Every structure is written in C-alpha cells, then in structure tokens.
Amino acid sequence: MAQFPGGTWITLEGRAQKEGVDLVCIGYKYNKKKVLTFVLTRGAGSSEDGEPYHARFPDKFGNLCIRQVARPKVLSTYFKHSNVVDLHNQARQFDLALEKKWITQNGYFRLYTTLLGMTVTDTWKLLKKNDPKYVTVAEFADILANEMIIDAQTQEEQEKADERAKETTSLSEVILTAAVSTVSSVTEASQAMHNTTHTREILKRNQLRCIWCSRVNLVERKTTMRCKECNKGFCRDGSGNGCWSHHVASGGVPSAPKKGTKKRLANEVEDEEDPV
C-alpha cells in the first residue's frame, strides 16, 4: 500500500486454524505515509464506507484546514467509542480533581477520594447523556455538596426535635418515628437547577462588583461577567468557575453583611497569598 492514497483500505479474510474462528484483517491508510492494521472477528462490523475522518492541518499561511478522509464503517465506530475511558479520566482527574484538593498521606483516604470521584463523574455523565447542555462536573459537584449540607442540617434539626419530644412527653405517649434522610436524588438536583435558570453574560465595557466576593469573602473585586436573571456580577477563576459556580449551586444571591463590616481590596488578598 506504499503508493496508495490516503483514505483507502484493503480487506482480507482468513481463519484461525487452532481456535477455528473466522477473522477479517483491514489495512487502512489514512495519510500518505502511515498504514494501520486492524484484526477483527467476522461479523464485528462492516467494511463499507463509514463516517469520514476529519484531518486538520495548517496551510502555508498558518490557516487551519480540514480534509475528510474516507474510512470503513467498522473503524468509524471503533474510533468514536475508543476514547470513552480517557474522557472519563480527564473529567475526574483534571476537571473535578478531588485528589488535588484533598491532599493526604493516608492511603485509605486516597482510595476513597478516587472512588468518590468515579461515582460523581459517572452520575454526571449519565445526566450529560440525557441533557448535552447540562452543567460542568465542577458545578455538578457544587450542587451535590450543597444538597448534602442541607440534608445534614435537616437531619440534625429533626434529631434535636425528637430529643425535645422525648423529654416533654411521657413514655406511654411517645410514638417513635425514624426518619432517615439521604441526599436528594440527582434527578431532583437537576430539576432544581433547571427551575432556577442562571445565564452568564460578558460585559464589553462596564465592570461590576463581584457580589459573592463582596458579601461572602469580604473582598472588593471587579468583574465583567453578569448573571442576566439576577443582574449581579460574579467573577471566575482560572478554570472558569469561581464565584459563578457557587452562585449556580446555591441558586441565589448572598445576603449583605452587617453594616460597617470592613472589606479588603483584591490586590491585598493576592499579596497575602503570594508574598514577594
């Protein structure tokens, strides 16, 4: 296939004598120099024309060019699904990155962190499959954590109320009730997220005060991003989340602190974090 052009392939049929299995071998040349070889069992896929490969390359002026390269249908299916593990690991390790936030020397806690990240990423991808425009995995983690905090507070208040009822009511009149609350289902969190819509908008000229930094972190910081529905400013960090992700997770605007509360400037906080 040395003289073959890119986007051509040869299909060979054979049989594994020891195992008695019918095999198919496809030699696929996707550019001028490289040839890939694939071995598959008969019936695994079709060697007819499939979805083409989009080759990207710069021209002599540095502009991005795209050329469609033909390939068999079985190879189109293979390359479409072969990277699902890599995409899952990328979302868990680099976007969610629990291991980077919970630094530990305890091996058991480290394994627990990885298992928790896998579970959160799996659930997020399930929701992402039903709704491609769903929130990022970091924003989904904020929603989940917020639901857990609310549930823990509700359960604690319920336990205190039960204790007070036991103290003020005679044992003969006590009706024991056990209410075991768990974290709200991910479906409820998704519905709550869509019921409270927050759309971010980047201002071209004007700057707003980040309402979260001002009222929660007590830091005066300017931002060009605004929530259309709440008409308040929210800043972002390097990953594109920051105060905006907290706003989406909580679903509202934080209340103002007490009058006279001192606030720091943003450059003062940066000097404390990165001293010269």
Buried (B, 14 or more C-beta within 10 A) or exposed (E): EEEEEBBBBBEEEEEEEEEEEEBBEBBBBBBEEEBEEBEBEEEEBEBEEBBEBEBEEEEEEEEEEEEEBBBBBBBBBBEEEEEEEEEBEBBBBEBBBBBEEBEEEEEEEBEBBBEBBBEBBEBBBEBBEEEEEBBBBBBBBBBBEBBEEEBEEEBEEBEEEBEEBEEEEEEEEEEEEEEEEEBBEBEEBBEBBEEEEBEBEEEEEEEBBBBBBBBBBEBBBEBBBBBEEBEBBBBBEEEEBBBBBBBBBBBEBBEEEEEEEEBBEBEEBEEEEEEE
